[in-house]
Amino acid sequence: MKLSIDDLVIFVKVIKEGSIVKASEKLSIPSPTISRRLTQLEKAIGGLLMYRSHRKIMLTALGQMYITKFTNLVEEFIETAENLEDYYKKLSGTIRITAPISLTHQWFGKCIFSFMRQYPDIKIDLIATNKIIDLADMNIDIAIRVGDLKDSDWIAKKILLSKNILCSSKDYLNQIHNCVNPADLLDKNLLNITQNLSWSLTNTNLHEYYEVRANPYLIMDDTDLIIDAAKEGMGICFVPSEFVKESISNGELVQILPDWVGNPRPISLIFKDRTYLPNRVRFFKEYIENYVSLNK
């Protein structure tokens, strides 16, 4: 029979309280169960630990040796277990997260601020980057990722679908005159985040497909800067629709070729473990989901 840490905890508690009855009250375990567990412990050890009744306890030499050796260890075990329980249950501590820069500027930052106002004892450590970092190495609790994900032992939950649209300022649109199909884009000023411009367009009515491949007129590795450049009349951008919704509404930008849009890309919430998430991480995960649902 194996030695049980739970039985050792009961043994130490009985000795500390001086009787099975008092230990029963402290542990909320019936006295007969405590007696049975003590007998089970003695069988595992192979010797008598105490002479006992409901009212009085007297240690044997073996029992005195065990209480001397194990009292500190059991108390440390209980303290550690309680601290771990606090770690998982309390709404305090730090949540380490990562998300793309532009998405953070657009809505995720506001989501974080709103969450922290509601849960002021929780601290946020945000890494805003467009690089794909190693989540385990960086001790990340939650990540926001855009696009298809590689196979992973992390859990991914889709929270949004993002599609790119073509936009420019009214002034630039007036300058270029003719832009009635995707092929017309090839001789225009195209604004892109990388040297390799490859815009995949699908016609929502005709279900036709067109791949725009060209040398960009302006390269800036930040989507918000690309949008600003388009507002200034520098050319045409191909950006997530949710990023330019307000700018189109207030007239700063106009959508070009509205029947042609990018393929929908998932925006996913990434976390490590569905079952053993600390409460603060679980609350933040659910807060993000609700925030996205309310602000679609």
C-alpha positions as CSV (number, residue, x, y, z in Angstrom):
1,M,0.0,0.0,0.0
2,K,1.3,3.4,-1.0
3,L,1.8,6.3,1.4
4,S,-0.9,8.9,0.9
5,I,-0.1,12.6,1.3
6,D,-3.8,13.2,2.2
7,D,-3.5,10.7,5.0
8,L,-0.3,12.4,6.3
9,V,-2.2,15.7,6.3
10,I,-4.9,14.1,8.4
11,F,-2.3,12.6,10.8
12,V,-0.5,15.9,11.3
13,K,-3.9,17.7,11.8
14,V,-5.0,15.2,14.4
15,I,-1.8,15.6,16.4
16,K,-1.9,19.4,16.1
17,E,-5.5,19.5,17.4
18,G,-4.9,16.9,20.1
19,S,-7.9,14.7,19.2
20,I,-9.8,13.1,16.4
21,V,-13.0,15.1,17.3
22,K,-11.3,18.5,17.0
23,A,-9.5,17.4,13.8
24,S,-12.9,16.3,12.4
25,E,-14.4,19.8,13.0
26,K,-11.4,21.6,11.5
27,L,-11.2,19.3,8.4
28,S,-15.0,18.8,8.0
29,I,-14.4,15.1,7.8
30,P,-16.4,12.6,10.0
31,S,-14.5,11.1,12.9
32,P,-15.0,7.5,11.7
33,T,-13.4,8.5,8.3
34,I,-10.5,10.0,10.1
35,S,-10.0,6.8,12.2
36,R,-10.1,4.7,9.0
37,R,-7.6,7.0,7.2
38,L,-5.2,6.8,10.1
39,T,-5.4,3.0,10.1
40,Q,-4.8,3.1,6.4
41,L,-1.7,5.3,7.0
42,E,-0.3,2.9,9.6
43,K,-0.8,-0.1,7.2
44,A,1.1,1.8,4.5
45,I,3.9,2.6,7.0
46,G,3.9,-0.8,8.6
47,G,3.7,0.3,12.2
48,L,1.5,1.8,14.9
49,L,1.7,5.7,15.0
50,M,-0.4,6.4,18.1
51,Y,-2.7,5.1,20.7
52,R,-6.0,6.9,20.1
53,S,-9.6,7.5,21.2
54,H,-12.1,10.2,20.2
55,R,-10.8,12.4,23.1
56,K,-7.2,11.6,23.6
57,I,-4.1,10.9,21.4
58,M,-0.7,9.4,22.5
59,L,2.1,9.1,20.0
60,T,4.3,5.9,19.8
61,A,8.0,6.3,19.2
62,L,7.3,5.7,15.5
63,G,4.6,8.3,15.5
64,Q,6.9,10.8,17.2
65,M,9.5,10.3,14.5
66,Y,6.9,10.8,11.7
67,I,5.4,13.9,13.2
68,T,8.9,15.4,13.6
69,K,9.8,14.6,10.0
70,F,6.6,15.4,8.2
71,T,5.0,18.4,10.0
72,N,6.9,21.1,8.2
73,L,6.6,19.3,4.9
74,V,2.9,18.9,5.2
75,E,2.4,22.5,6.2
76,E,4.5,23.6,3.2
77,F,2.4,21.4,1.0
78,I,-0.8,22.9,2.3
79,E,0.5,26.5,1.9
80,T,1.7,25.8,-1.7
81,A,-1.7,24.2,-2.6
82,E,-3.5,27.2,-1.2
83,N,-1.3,29.6,-3.1
84,L,-1.9,27.7,-6.3
85,E,-5.6,27.8,-5.6
86,D,-5.4,31.6,-5.2
87,Y,-3.3,31.8,-8.4
88,Y,-6.1,30.1,-10.4
89,K,-9.1,31.6,-8.6
90,K,-8.2,35.2,-7.7
91,L,-8.9,38.0,-10.1
92,S,-5.4,39.5,-9.7
93,G,-1.9,39.0,-11.0
94,T,-0.5,39.6,-14.6
95,I,-1.8,38.4,-18.0
96,R,0.8,38.3,-20.7
97,I,-0.6,38.8,-24.1
98,T,0.4,39.5,-27.7
99,A,-1.4,40.9,-30.7
100,P,-0.7,42.5,-34.1
101,I,0.2,46.2,-33.9
102,S,-2.5,47.5,-36.2
103,L,-5.2,45.4,-34.7
104,T,-4.2,46.6,-31.3
105,H,-4.5,50.2,-32.5
106,Q,-7.9,49.6,-34.1
107,W,-9.8,47.9,-31.2
108,F,-7.8,45.5,-29.0
109,G,-6.1,48.3,-27.1
110,K,-9.5,49.7,-26.2
111,C,-10.7,46.3,-25.2
112,I,-7.7,46.0,-22.8
113,F,-8.4,49.5,-21.3
114,S,-12.0,48.6,-20.7
115,F,-11.2,45.3,-19.1
116,M,-8.6,46.9,-16.7
117,R,-11.1,49.5,-15.6
118,Q,-13.5,46.7,-14.6
119,Y,-10.8,44.5,-13.0
120,P,-8.2,47.0,-11.6
121,D,-6.3,44.3,-9.7
122,I,-5.3,42.6,-12.9
123,K,-2.2,43.8,-14.7
124,I,-1.6,43.5,-18.4
125,D,1.7,42.9,-20.1
126,L,1.2,43.4,-23.9
127,I,3.6,42.6,-26.7
128,A,2.3,44.4,-29.8
129,T,4.1,42.9,-32.7
130,N,3.5,41.7,-36.3
131,K,6.1,39.0,-35.8
132,I,5.0,35.4,-35.0
133,I,6.7,34.9,-31.6
134,D,7.0,31.6,-29.7
135,L,4.1,31.8,-27.3
136,A,5.5,29.2,-24.9
137,D,9.0,30.7,-24.7
138,M,7.5,34.2,-24.1
139,N,5.2,32.8,-21.4
140,I,2.1,34.2,-23.3
141,D,-1.3,33.6,-21.7
142,I,-3.4,34.8,-24.6
143,A,-2.5,35.7,-28.2
144,I,-4.5,37.3,-31.1
145,R,-3.5,35.9,-34.5
146,V,-4.7,36.8,-38.0
147,G,-5.0,34.3,-40.8
148,D,-4.7,30.5,-41.0
149,L,-2.8,28.9,-38.1
150,K,-0.2,26.2,-38.1
151,D,-1.0,23.0,-36.2
152,S,-0.4,23.6,-32.5
153,D,-1.2,22.2,-29.1
154,W,-2.6,25.6,-28.3
155,I,-6.4,26.1,-28.6
156,A,-7.6,28.6,-31.2
157,K,-11.1,30.1,-31.2
158,K,-12.2,32.3,-34.2
159,I,-13.7,35.5,-33.0
160,L,-13.9,37.5,-36.2
161,L,-13.6,37.2,-40.0
162,S,-11.5,40.0,-41.7
163,K,-11.6,40.8,-45.4
164,N,-9.5,43.4,-47.2
165,I,-11.1,46.1,-49.4
166,L,-9.6,48.6,-51.9
167,C,-9.6,52.2,-50.8
168,S,-8.3,55.6,-51.8
169,S,-9.1,59.3,-51.2
170,K,-11.7,61.0,-53.4
171,D,-8.9,63.3,-54.8
172,Y,-6.9,60.3,-56.0
173,L,-9.9,58.6,-57.4
174,N,-10.7,61.7,-59.4
175,Q,-7.1,61.7,-60.7
176,I,-7.1,58.2,-62.1
177,H,-10.5,58.4,-63.8
178,N,-10.9,54.8,-65.0
179,C,-10.8,52.0,-62.5
180,V,-13.5,49.6,-63.4
181,N,-11.8,46.2,-63.1
182,P,-8.8,44.8,-61.2
183,A,-6.5,44.9,-64.2
184,D,-6.8,48.7,-64.1
185,L,-4.9,48.7,-60.8
186,L,-1.7,47.7,-62.4
187,D,-0.7,51.2,-63.5
188,K,-1.9,52.9,-60.4
189,N,-0.1,54.0,-57.2
190,L,-0.5,51.0,-55.0
191,L,0.4,51.2,-51.3
192,N,1.6,48.1,-49.6
193,I,3.3,46.9,-46.4
194,T,6.0,44.8,-48.2
195,Q,8.0,44.8,-51.5
196,N,6.1,41.7,-52.7
197,L,2.6,43.0,-53.6
198,S,0.1,40.2,-54.1
199,W,-3.5,41.1,-53.6
200,S,-6.0,38.2,-54.0
201,L,-9.4,39.6,-55.1
202,T,-12.7,37.8,-55.5
203,N,-15.8,39.2,-57.2
204,T,-18.7,38.8,-54.7
205,N,-21.3,38.7,-57.5
206,L,-19.6,36.8,-60.3
207,H,-17.3,34.6,-58.0
208,E,-14.4,35.5,-60.3
209,Y,-10.8,35.6,-59.0
210,Y,-8.0,38.0,-59.8
211,E,-4.5,38.2,-58.4
212,V,-2.9,41.7,-58.5
213,R,0.9,41.5,-58.7
214,A,2.8,44.7,-59.1
215,N,5.6,46.9,-57.8
216,P,4.2,49.0,-55.0
217,Y,4.4,52.8,-55.3
218,L,4.9,53.2,-51.5
219,I,6.0,50.6,-49.0
220,M,5.3,51.1,-45.3
221,D,5.3,48.2,-42.8
222,D,2.4,49.5,-40.7
223,T,-1.3,49.2,-41.9
224,D,-2.3,52.4,-40.1
225,L,0.4,54.4,-41.9
226,I,-0.7,52.9,-45.2
227,I,-4.3,54.1,-44.5
228,D,-3.0,57.5,-43.6
229,A,-1.1,57.6,-46.9
230,A,-4.3,56.7,-48.8
231,K,-6.1,59.5,-47.0
232,E,-3.4,61.9,-48.2
233,G,-4.1,61.0,-51.8
234,M,-0.9,58.9,-52.2
235,G,-2.7,56.0,-53.9
236,I,-4.8,52.9,-53.4
237,C,-4.5,50.7,-50.3
238,F,-5.8,47.1,-49.7
239,V,-6.6,46.9,-46.0
240,P,-9.1,45.2,-43.6
241,S,-12.6,46.7,-44.0
242,E,-13.0,47.2,-40.2
243,F,-9.9,49.4,-40.2
244,V,-11.4,51.9,-42.6
245,K,-15.1,51.7,-41.8
246,E,-15.1,55.0,-40.0
247,S,-12.9,56.7,-42.6
248,I,-15.3,55.6,-45.4
249,S,-18.3,56.7,-43.4
250,N,-16.9,60.3,-42.8
251,G,-15.7,60.6,-46.4
252,E,-11.9,60.5,-45.8
253,L,-11.8,57.4,-48.0
254,V,-13.9,55.8,-50.7
255,Q,-14.1,52.1,-51.6
256,I,-12.8,51.3,-55.1
257,L,-14.1,48.3,-57.0
258,P,-16.6,47.4,-54.2
259,D,-17.5,44.1,-55.8
260,W,-13.9,42.9,-55.5
261,V,-12.8,42.0,-52.0
262,G,-10.0,40.0,-50.4
263,N,-10.6,36.5,-49.2
264,P,-11.9,36.4,-45.6
265,R,-9.2,35.7,-43.0
266,P,-10.0,34.5,-39.5
267,I,-8.9,36.4,-36.4
268,S,-8.4,33.9,-33.7
269,L,-8.0,34.0,-29.9
270,I,-5.2,31.6,-28.9
271,F,-4.8,30.2,-25.4
272,K,-3.0,27.2,-23.9
273,D,-5.5,25.1,-21.9
274,R,-9.2,25.2,-21.7
275,T,-9.5,23.3,-18.4
276,Y,-6.8,24.8,-16.2
277,L,-6.8,28.5,-17.2
278,P,-6.3,30.8,-14.2
279,N,-9.5,32.8,-13.5
280,R,-8.0,36.1,-14.5
281,V,-7.1,34.6,-18.0
282,R,-10.5,32.9,-18.3
283,F,-12.2,36.2,-17.5
284,F,-10.1,38.2,-20.0
285,K,-10.7,35.5,-22.7
286,E,-14.5,35.8,-22.2
287,Y,-14.3,39.6,-22.0
288,I,-12.6,39.7,-25.4
289,E,-15.2,37.5,-26.9
290,N,-18.0,39.6,-25.5
291,Y,-16.3,42.9,-26.6
292,V,-16.0,41.6,-30.2
293,S,-19.6,40.4,-30.2
294,L,-20.9,43.8,-29.0
295,N,-18.7,45.9,-31.4
296,K,-19.1,44.0,-34.7
